[in-house]
Amino acid sequence: MSQPVLIVEDDPLQRQMLATLLRRKLDFGSLEAENGRKALEILATDLASAVRLIILDLDMPIMGGMETLEILRQKHPSIPVIMLTGNKDIEPAVQAMKLGAVDFLTKPYEGERMMVTVRNALRLSILSKEVSRLKSEKEGTFTFENLIGHDGGLLPVVNIGRKAAASDIPVLIGGETGTGKEVFARAIHGESARAGKPFIAVNCGALPSQLVESILFGHEKGAFTGATEKAIGKFREAEGGTIFLDEIGELPLDSQVKLLRVLQQKEVEPVGANKPVPVNIRIISATNRDLQKEVTGGKFREDLFFRLNVLQIILPPLRERREDIPELSRHFIERFCIDTGAIPKTVSRALEEKLIRFEWPGNVRQLENAMSRAMVVSESNVLDVDDFSALLLGATAGQKETSSDGTGKPQHIRVISPDGHFKTAEEIEREAMDIALEHFQGNITQAAKALGMAKSTFYKKNSDRT
């Protein structure tokens, strides 16, 4: 059981009663301290990372609650504090709330009232952090300090990112799908001289081929059928700031020519316009492809590649930054609670070890999806191994051995798609049928029998796909 609550109370009986209440009602474990000084000593150790809430008594020997609260607000401002007192005087409550306590309860308290207060305090803490994050994103001040793993698994690339932020050169961010390329680009922007100016993200792979130039560079009214209003385009929306071109390898060749002109001339030419318009922007692009191979294959312009690839940063896959997985897991649990209003849950030690060992082919995005699913299916306040698919947490990375093709080479079914999402049961069944057919060299009777499926059903399902 995790220990998300630190109880600071000099009366051992009161500590025991509160710890029991938290365990029975919320399935929360707790740490205990008999005074403020002991609490600060606990928070100075590795145990601090597990603490999500502090319940603090007002009157204690050695170091009282008010003095402790003042220090907590300075050293641990992100941890919410609930104050307790046996005093009926309202003045300490007012003072505690001014110092940052989220609530103030008088002893003896009702158990249900305490549980409501604990739930509200945890929700308020999560919402406060999310508001701060969204505000920094909106204002263009999101920095590397906001990245989980900036001082851990991401440290080497963060050091390069900070150098990129200090200049205005084009940056090409590479890495597998789901590694967080857009978030990293936001951090470069947030620590650059363009911080506070627009950050415009464009997914080049999602642009309709016939509207790419209009969306990126704008158009004049009447420039084409359906152009009933003038549009300035994404590049001019980013004026003074940064434009982030995700999946840049998906950009059509003819649009690549126009983008090259923007980089060379610092101007865009709206569709239907008589003259180009100067722009002052920084370009950060990203791809999960090997653009050098795309150039060799004639799918990407070499001159544009050289223009974009002035500084390349490759983000590591999650399996190469395993030390960040526990904190990322907690972050995604909090994000889920913000979206759904759920009570935060903790992660068991056994599950945490499983998550750390897993290969995560879908990277950070897959971890987020997995945590959201577990939050839905779990009936406890502690997420455990049983809340995750056995296939997901198997010995191999999202694969389950099903058969052999007769050559000793194992056949696998991937239950995780390349984008990090679970495949449907129908998709998994199709793959099993394909493997069985290959194994039995196209013999439907034997393939159907091996899968425990009627021959007619196998035949029909196989025919429906062709």
DOTORDO-277797 format. One record per residue (C-alpha): residue number from 1; residue in three letters; x, y, z. Coordinates in Angstrom, 1 decimal. Each point is the difference from the previous one (the first is absolute). Layout:
BEGIN
     k     r        x        y        z
   NUM   ALA        X        Y        Z
...
***
This chain:
BEGIN
     k     r        x        y        z
     1   MET      0.0      0.0      0.0
     2   SER      1.3      3.4     -0.9
     3   GLN      0.3      2.8      2.6
     4   PRO     -1.4      3.2     -1.6
     5   VAL     -1.0      1.7      3.3
     6   LEU      2.3      1.3      2.7
     7   ILE     -1.7      0.3      3.4
     8   VAL      1.7      2.5      2.3
     9   GLU     -1.6     -0.3      3.5
    10   ASP      1.6     -0.3      3.5
    11   ASP     -2.7     -2.2      1.4
    12   PRO      0.8     -3.7     -1.1
    13   LEU     -3.7     -1.0      0.5
    14   GLN     -1.2      2.7     -2.3
    15   ARG      2.6     -0.9     -2.6
    16   GLN     -1.0     -3.7      0.1
    17   MET     -3.7      0.8     -0.3
    18   LEU      0.5      2.3     -3.0
    19   ALA      2.4     -2.5     -1.7
    20   THR     -2.7     -2.7      0.5
    21   LEU     -2.7      2.2     -1.4
    22   LEU      2.1      0.8     -3.1
    23   ARG      0.8     -3.6     -0.6
    24   ARG     -3.6     -1.3      0.4
    25   LYS     -1.8      2.8     -1.8
    26   LEU      2.5      0.9     -2.8
    27   ASP      2.4     -2.9      0.1
    28   PHE      2.8      2.5      0.6
    29   GLY      3.1     -0.8      2.0
    30   SER      1.6      2.7      2.1
    31   LEU      3.2      1.2      1.4
    32   GLU      0.0      1.4      3.6
    33   ALA      1.9      2.7      1.8
    34   GLU     -0.4      1.2      3.6
    35   ASN      1.0      3.6     -0.7
    36   GLY      0.9      2.4     -2.8
    37   ARG      3.7     -0.5      0.2
    38   LYS     -0.4     -3.8     -0.5
    39   ALA     -2.4      0.7     -2.9
    40   LEU      2.6      2.2     -1.7
    41   GLU      2.6     -2.7      0.5
    42   ILE     -2.2     -2.6     -1.7
    43   LEU     -0.6      2.4     -2.9
    44   ALA      3.8      0.4     -0.4
    45   THR      0.3     -3.7     -0.9
    46   ASP     -1.0     -2.0     -3.0
    47   LEU     -3.4     -0.6      1.7
    48   ALA     -1.0      3.6     -1.0
    49   SER     -0.7     -1.1     -3.6
    50   ALA     -2.9     -2.2      1.3
    51   VAL     -1.7      2.7      2.1
    52   ARG     -3.0      1.6     -1.6
    53   LEU     -1.7      1.5      3.0
    54   ILE      1.0      1.2      3.5
    55   ILE     -2.4      0.0      3.0
    56   LEU      1.5      2.3      2.5
    57   ASP     -0.9      0.6      3.7
    58   LEU      0.2      3.5      1.3
    59   ASP      1.2     -0.5      3.5
    60   MET      3.1     -2.2      0.3
    61   PRO      3.2      0.1      2.1
    62   ILE      3.5      0.8     -1.6
    63   MET     -1.5      1.4     -3.2
    64   GLY     -3.7      1.0     -0.2
    65   GLY     -2.3     -0.1     -2.9
    66   MET      0.1      3.7     -1.0
    67   GLU      3.8      0.1     -0.1
    68   THR      0.1     -3.2     -1.9
    69   LEU     -2.6      1.3     -2.5
    70   GLU      2.1      3.1     -0.8
    71   ILE      3.0     -2.2     -0.8
    72   LEU     -2.1     -2.4     -2.1
    73   ARG     -1.3      2.8     -2.1
    74   GLN      3.6      0.9     -0.8
    75   LYS      1.6     -3.4     -0.5
    76   HIS     -3.0     -2.1     -1.1
    77   PRO     -2.6      2.4     -1.5
    78   SER     -1.6     -2.7     -2.2
    79   ILE     -1.1     -2.2      2.9
    80   PRO     -3.4      1.0      1.3
    81   VAL     -0.4      0.3      3.8
    82   ILE     -3.0     -0.6      2.2
    83   MET      0.3      1.6      3.5
    84   LEU     -1.5     -1.6      3.2
    85   THR     -0.6      1.6      3.4
    86   GLY     -1.8     -0.7      3.2
    87   ASN     -0.4      3.8      0.5
    88   LYS     -3.3      1.6     -0.9
    89   ASP      1.6      3.4     -0.6
    90   ILE     -0.5      1.1     -3.6
    91   GLU      3.1      2.2     -0.2
    92   PRO      2.5     -2.9     -0.6
    93   ALA     -2.2     -1.3     -2.8
    94   VAL      0.0      3.3     -1.7
    95   GLN      3.8      0.3      0.3
    96   ALA      0.5     -3.6     -1.2
    97   MET     -2.1      0.7     -3.1
    98   LYS      2.0      3.1     -0.7
    99   LEU      3.2     -2.0      0.2
   100   GLY     -1.4     -2.5     -2.6
   101   ALA     -1.8     -2.7      1.8
   102   VAL     -2.8     -1.5     -2.1
   103   ASP     -2.3     -0.6      2.9
   104   PHE     -0.2      0.1      3.8
   105   LEU     -1.9     -2.6      2.1
   106   THR     -0.8      0.1      3.7
   107   LYS      0.5     -3.1      2.1
   108   PRO     -1.9     -2.2      0.6
   109   TYR     -1.0     -0.2     -3.7
   110   GLU     -2.5     -2.3     -1.7
   111   GLY      1.6     -2.7     -2.1
   112   GLU     -2.0      0.7     -3.1
   113   ARG      0.8      3.7      0.2
   114   MET      3.7     -0.8      0.2
   115   MET     -0.3     -2.3     -3.1
   116   VAL     -1.8      2.8     -2.0
   117   THR      2.7      2.5      1.1
   118   VAL      2.8     -2.4     -1.1
   119   ARG     -1.6     -0.7     -3.4
   120   ASN     -0.6      3.8     -0.6
   121   ALA      3.6      0.8      1.0
   122   LEU      1.5     -2.6     -2.4
   123   ARG     -2.3      1.3     -2.8
   124   LEU      0.9      3.6      0.7
   125   SER      3.7     -0.8      0.0
   126   ILE     -0.2     -1.7     -3.4
   127   LEU     -2.2      2.8     -1.5
   128   SER      2.5      2.6      1.2
   129   LYS      2.9     -1.7     -1.7
   130   GLU     -2.0     -0.5     -3.2
   131   VAL     -1.1      3.6     -0.1
   132   SER      3.6      1.1      0.4
   133   ARG      1.1     -2.3     -2.8
   134   LEU     -2.8      1.2     -2.4
   135   LYS      0.8      3.6      0.9
   136   SER      3.6     -0.5     -0.9
   137   GLU     -0.9     -1.7     -3.3
   138   LYS     -2.5      2.8     -0.9
   139   GLU      2.4      2.8      0.8
   140   GLY      2.9     -1.7     -1.8
   141   THR      2.0     -0.3      3.2
   142   PHE      0.1     -3.8      0.2
   143   THR      3.6     -1.0      0.8
   144   PHE      2.2     -3.0      0.4
   145   GLU     -0.6      0.1      3.7
   146   ASN     -3.6     -1.0     -0.8
   147   LEU      1.1     -3.2     -1.7
   148   ILE     -0.1     -3.2      2.0
   149   GLY      3.5     -1.4     -0.2
   150   HIS      1.8      3.3     -0.7
   151   ASP      2.5     -0.9      2.7
   152   GLY     -0.2     -3.8     -0.6
   153   GLY     -0.4     -1.9     -3.2
   154   LEU     -0.4      3.1     -2.2
   155   LEU      3.0      1.8      1.5
   156   PRO      2.4     -0.5     -3.0
   157   VAL     -2.5      1.3     -2.5
   158   VAL     -1.3      2.8      2.2
   159   ASN      3.6      1.3      0.1
   160   ILE      0.0      0.1     -3.8
   161   GLY     -3.5      1.5      0.0
   162   ARG      1.1      2.8      2.2
   163   LYS      2.8      0.8     -2.4
   164   ALA     -2.5      0.0     -2.8
   165   ALA     -2.3      2.4      2.0
   166   ALA      2.9      2.4      0.3
   167   SER      0.1      0.4     -3.8
   168   ASP     -2.5      0.5     -2.8
   169   ILE      1.1     -2.8     -2.3
   170   PRO     -2.3     -2.6     -1.5
   171   VAL     -0.3     -3.2      2.1
   172   LEU     -1.0     -3.4     -1.1
   173   ILE     -1.3     -2.3      2.7
   174   GLY      0.1     -3.7     -0.6
   175   GLY     -1.1     -3.0      1.9
   176   GLU     -2.5     -2.8      0.0
   177   THR     -3.7      0.6      0.1
   178   GLY     -1.3      1.0      3.4
   179   THR      3.3      1.4      1.4
   180   GLY     -1.3      3.5      0.6
   181   LYS      1.4      2.0     -2.9
   182   GLU     -2.6      2.8      0.2
   183   VAL      0.4      0.5      3.7
   184   PHE      3.8      0.2     -0.4
   185   ALA     -0.5      2.6     -2.8
   186   ARG     -2.1      2.0      2.4
   187   ALA      2.8      0.0      2.5
   188   ILE      2.5      1.3     -2.5
   189   HIS     -2.4      2.8     -0.9
   190   GLY     -0.7      0.7      3.7
   191   GLU      3.7      0.5      0.8
   192   SER      0.8      2.0     -3.2
   193   ALA     -0.1      3.7     -0.6
   194   ARG     -3.4     -0.6     -1.7
   195   ALA     -1.6     -1.2      3.3
   196   GLY     -3.4      1.6      0.5
   197   LYS     -0.6      0.3     -3.7
   198   PRO     -2.2     -2.5     -2.0
   199   PHE      0.9     -3.7     -0.2
   200   ILE     -2.0     -1.5     -2.9
   201   ALA      0.1     -3.8     -0.4
   202   VAL     -0.9     -1.5     -3.4
   203   ASN     -0.3     -3.8     -0.7
   204   CYS      1.1     -0.2     -3.6
   205   GLY     -1.2     -3.5     -0.3
   206   ALA     -3.6      1.1      0.7
   207   LEU     -0.1      2.7     -2.6
   208   PRO     -2.3     -0.7     -3.1
   209   SER      2.4     -0.1     -2.9
   210   GLN     -2.0      2.6     -2.0
   211   LEU     -0.1      2.5      2.9
   212   VAL      3.6     -0.3      1.3
   213   GLU      1.2      3.4     -1.4
   214   SER     -3.2      1.8      0.9
   215   ILE      0.2     -1.3      3.6
   216   LEU      3.7      0.8      0.4
   217   PHE      0.4      3.2     -2.0
   218   GLY     -3.5      1.4     -0.1
   219   HIS     -2.2      1.0     -2.9
   220   GLU     -1.9      3.0     -1.4
   221   LYS     -3.8      0.1     -0.2
   222   GLY     -1.2     -1.7     -3.2
   223   ALA      3.4     -1.6     -0.6
   224   PHE     -1.7     -3.3     -0.6
   225   THR     -3.5     -1.6      0.3
   226   GLY     -1.1      0.3      3.7
   227   ALA      2.4      2.8      0.9
   228   THR     -2.7      2.3      1.2
   229   GLU      2.2      1.8      2.5
   230   LYS      3.7      1.0      0.1
   231   ALA      2.2     -2.2      2.1
   232   ILE      3.5      1.0      1.2
   233   GLY      1.3     -3.6      0.5
   234   LYS      1.9     -1.7      2.7
   235   PHE      3.3      1.7     -0.7
   236   ARG     -1.4      3.5      0.4
   237   GLU     -1.9     -1.2      3.1
   238   ALA      3.4     -0.8      1.5
   239   GLU      1.4      3.5     -0.8
   240   GLY      2.7      0.9      2.6
   241   GLY     -0.1     -3.5      1.4
   242   THR      0.6     -3.6     -0.9
   243   ILE     -1.8     -2.4     -2.5
   244   PHE      0.3     -3.7      0.7
   245   LEU     -0.3     -2.2     -3.0
   246   ASP     -0.7     -3.5      1.2
   247   GLU      0.4     -3.0     -2.3
   248   ILE      1.9      2.2     -2.4
   249   GLY      0.8     -3.1     -2.1
   250   GLU     -3.7     -0.2     -1.1
   251   LEU      0.1      3.4     -1.8
   252   PRO     -0.6     -0.4     -3.7
   253   LEU      3.0      0.8     -2.3
   254   ASP     -1.7      3.0     -1.6
   255   SER     -0.7      1.5      3.4
   256   GLN      3.6     -0.7      1.0
   257   VAL      1.1      2.5     -2.7
   258   LYS     -2.1      2.7      1.5
   259   LEU      1.3     -0.7      3.5
   260   LEU      3.5      0.2     -1.3
   261   ARG     -0.8      3.5     -1.3
   262   VAL     -1.2      1.0      3.5
   263   LEU      3.2     -1.1      1.6
   264   GLN      2.2      1.7     -2.7
   265   GLN     -2.0      3.2     -0.5
   266   LYS     -1.7      0.4      3.4
   267   GLU     -3.3      0.6     -1.8
   268   VAL     -3.2     -1.9     -0.9
   269   GLU     -2.1      0.3     -3.1
   270   PRO     -3.7     -0.4      0.7
   271   VAL     -2.1     -1.9     -2.6
   272   GLY     -1.4      2.6     -2.4
   273   ALA      2.2      2.8      1.3
   274   ASN      1.9      2.3     -2.3
   275   LYS      3.0      0.4      2.2
   276   PRO      1.7     -1.9      2.8
   277   VAL     -0.3      1.1      3.7
   278   PRO      3.1      0.1      2.3
   279   VAL     -0.1     -2.1      3.1
   280   ASN      2.0     -0.1      3.2
   281   ILE     -0.2     -3.5      1.4
   282   ARG      2.1     -2.9      1.2
   283   ILE     -0.5     -3.4     -1.4
   284   ILE      0.2     -3.2      2.0
   285   SER     -0.9     -3.2     -1.8
   286   ALA     -0.4     -3.6      1.1
   287   THR     -0.1     -3.4     -1.6
   288   ASN      0.0     -3.7      1.0
   289   ARG      1.5     -0.9     -3.4
   290   ASP      3.6     -0.1     -1.2
   291   LEU     -0.1      3.0     -2.2
   292   GLN      3.4     -0.8     -1.4
   293   LYS     -1.5     -3.2     -1.4
   294   GLU     -3.0      2.0     -1.3
   295   VAL      2.4      2.3     -1.8
   296   THR      1.8     -3.0     -1.6
   297   GLY     -3.4     -1.5     -1.0
   298   GLY     -1.0      3.3     -1.6
   299   LYS     -2.9      0.6      2.4
   300   PHE      1.6      3.0      1.7
   301   ARG      1.9      2.9     -1.5
   302   GLU      3.7      0.0      0.9
   303   ASP      0.3      3.8      0.1
   304   LEU     -3.0      0.2      2.4
   305   PHE      1.5     -2.7      2.2
   306   PHE      3.3      1.9      0.3
   307   ARG     -2.0      3.2      0.9
   308   LEU     -2.1     -1.7      2.7
   309   ASN      2.8     -2.2      1.4
   310   VAL      2.3      2.8      1.3
   311   LEU     -0.2     -1.5      3.5
   312   GLN     -1.5     -3.5      0.5
   313   ILE     -1.2     -1.3      3.3
   314   ILE     -1.0     -3.6      0.4
   315   LEU     -2.4     -0.7      2.9
   316   PRO      0.7     -3.3      1.7
   317   PRO     -2.8     -2.7      0.1
   318   LEU     -1.5     -0.7      3.4
   319   ARG      1.9     -3.3      0.4
   320   GLU      3.2      2.1      0.1
   321   ARG     -1.2      2.3      2.7
   322   ARG     -1.6     -2.5      2.4
   323   GLU      0.8      2.0      3.1
   324   ASP     -2.7      2.5     -1.1
   325   ILE     -2.8     -2.5     -0.2
   326   PRO     -1.2      0.2      3.6
   327   GLU     -0.4      3.8     -0.1
   328   LEU     -1.6     -0.2     -3.5
   329   SER     -2.5     -2.5      1.3
   330   ARG     -1.0      2.3      2.9
   331   HIS     -0.3      2.9     -2.4
   332   PHE     -2.3     -1.9     -2.3
   333   ILE     -2.1     -1.1      2.9
   334   GLU     -0.4      3.6      1.0
   335   ARG     -0.9      1.0     -3.5
   336   PHE     -2.7     -2.7     -0.1
   337   CYS     -1.4      1.3      3.3
   338   ILE     -0.2      3.5     -1.4
   339   ASP     -1.9     -1.2     -3.1
   340   THR     -2.4     -2.2      1.9
   341   GLY     -0.2      1.4      3.5
   342   ALA      1.2     -3.4      1.4
   343   ILE      1.9     -0.4      3.3
   344   PRO      3.8     -0.4     -0.5
   345   LYS      1.3     -3.5      0.3
   346   THR      3.5     -1.2      0.9
   347   VAL      2.1     -2.7     -1.7
   348   SER      1.1     -3.1      1.9
   349   ARG      3.7     -0.9      0.2
   350   ALA     -0.6     -3.2     -2.0
   351   LEU     -1.7      1.9     -2.8
   352   GLU      2.6      2.7      0.0
   353   GLU      2.7     -2.6     -0.5
   354   LYS     -2.0     -1.6     -2.9
   355   LEU     -0.4      3.4     -1.6
   356   ILE      3.7      0.7      0.2
   357   ARG      0.9     -3.3     -1.6
   358   PHE     -2.5      0.2     -2.8
   359   GLU      1.4      1.0     -3.5
   360   TRP     -2.8      2.6     -0.9
   361   PRO      0.1     -0.2     -3.8
   362   GLY     -2.5      2.9      0.0
   363   ASN      2.1      2.0      2.4
   364   VAL     -1.4      2.7      2.2
   365   ARG     -3.3      0.1     -1.9
   366   GLN     -0.5     -3.8      0.6
   367   LEU      0.7      0.5      3.7
   368   GLU     -2.6      2.7      0.2
   369   ASN     -2.6     -2.2     -1.7
   370   ALA      0.9     -2.9      2.3
   371   MET     -0.3      2.1      3.2
   372   SER     -3.4      1.4     -1.2
   373   ARG     -1.3     -3.5     -0.6
   374   ALA      1.2     -1.2      3.4
   375   MET     -1.7      2.9      1.7
   376   VAL     -3.3     -1.0     -1.6
   377   VAL      0.1     -3.8      0.7
   378   SER      1.6      0.2      3.5
   379   GLU     -2.4     -0.3      2.9
   380   SER      2.6      0.9      2.6
   381   ASN      1.8      3.2      0.9
   382   VAL      3.3     -1.7     -0.7
   383   LEU      0.8     -1.1     -3.6
   384   ASP      1.5     -3.5     -0.1
   385   VAL      1.3     -2.4     -2.6
   386   ASP     -3.5     -1.6     -0.3
   387   ASP     -1.4      3.3     -1.2
   388   PHE      2.2     -0.3     -3.2
   389   SER     -0.4     -2.4     -2.8
   390   ALA      2.1     -3.1      0.4
   391   LEU      0.9      0.3     -3.7
   392   LEU      1.2      3.6      0.6
   393   LEU      2.1     -1.0      3.0
   394   GLY      1.4     -3.2     -1.4
   395   ALA      3.6     -0.9     -0.4
   396   THR      0.2      1.5     -3.5
   397   ALA     -0.9      3.4     -1.3
   398   GLY     -3.7     -0.2     -0.7
   399   GLN      0.3     -3.4     -1.6
   400   LYS     -1.3     -3.4      0.8
   401   GLU      1.4     -3.2     -1.5
   402   THR     -2.7     -2.0     -1.7
   403   SER      1.7     -2.6     -2.3
   404   SER      3.0     -0.9     -2.1
   405   ASP      0.2     -0.1     -3.7
   406   GLY      1.8     -3.3      0.0
   407   THR      3.4      1.6     -0.5
   408   GLY      0.5      0.8      3.7
   409   LYS     -0.8      3.7     -0.6
   410   PRO     -2.7      1.1      2.5
   411   GLN     -3.1      1.7     -1.2
   412   HIS     -1.3      2.9      2.0
   413   ILE     -3.2      2.1      0.3
   414   ARG      0.6      3.6      0.9
   415   VAL     -2.8      1.2      2.2
   416   ILE      1.3      3.6     -0.1
   417   SER     -0.2      1.9     -3.3
   418   PRO      2.9      2.2     -1.1
   419   ASP     -1.8      3.1      1.3
   420   GLY     -0.1     -1.4      3.5
   421   HIS     -3.7     -1.0      0.1
   422   PHE     -1.4     -3.4      0.8
   423   LYS     -1.2     -1.9     -3.1
   424   THR     -3.6     -1.1     -0.1
   425   ALA     -0.9     -3.7      0.6
   426   GLU     -1.0     -0.2     -3.7
   427   GLU      3.4      1.2     -1.1
   428   ILE      1.8     -2.5      2.3
   429   GLU     -2.2     -2.8     -1.3
   430   ARG      0.9      0.9     -3.6
   431   GLU      3.7     -0.2      0.8
   432   ALA     -0.5     -3.4      1.7
   433   MET     -1.8     -1.3     -3.1
   434   ASP      2.8      1.2     -2.3
   435   ILE      2.6     -1.7      2.2
   436   ALA     -2.0     -3.2      0.1
   437   LEU     -0.4      0.0     -3.8
   438   GLU      3.7      0.6     -0.5
   439   HIS      0.9     -2.8      2.4
   440   PHE     -2.3     -2.5     -1.7
   441   GLN      1.0      1.2     -3.5
   442   GLY     -3.4      1.4     -0.9
   443   ASN     -2.0     -3.1      1.2
   444   ILE     -3.2      1.6      1.4
   445   THR     -1.3     -3.2      1.6
   446   GLN      3.2     -0.4      2.1
   447   ALA      0.3      3.7      0.8
   448   ALA     -3.6      0.2      1.2
   449   LYS      0.4     -3.1      2.1
   450   ALA      3.1      1.4      1.6
   451   LEU     -1.8      3.2      1.0
   452   GLY     -3.1     -1.9      1.3
   453   MET     -2.1      1.6     -2.7
   454   ALA     -2.6     -1.5     -2.3
   455   LYS      1.3     -0.4     -3.6
   456   SER     -3.0      1.9     -1.4
   457   THR      0.6      2.8      2.5
   458   PHE      3.7      0.2     -0.8
   459   TYR     -0.8     -0.1     -3.8
   460   LYS     -2.6      2.8      0.3
   461   LYS      2.2      2.2      2.1
   462   ASN      2.9     -0.5     -2.3
   463   SER     -2.1      0.7     -3.1
   464   ASP     -1.4      3.2      1.5
   465   ARG      3.4      1.5      0.1
   466   THR      0.8     -0.7     -3.6
***
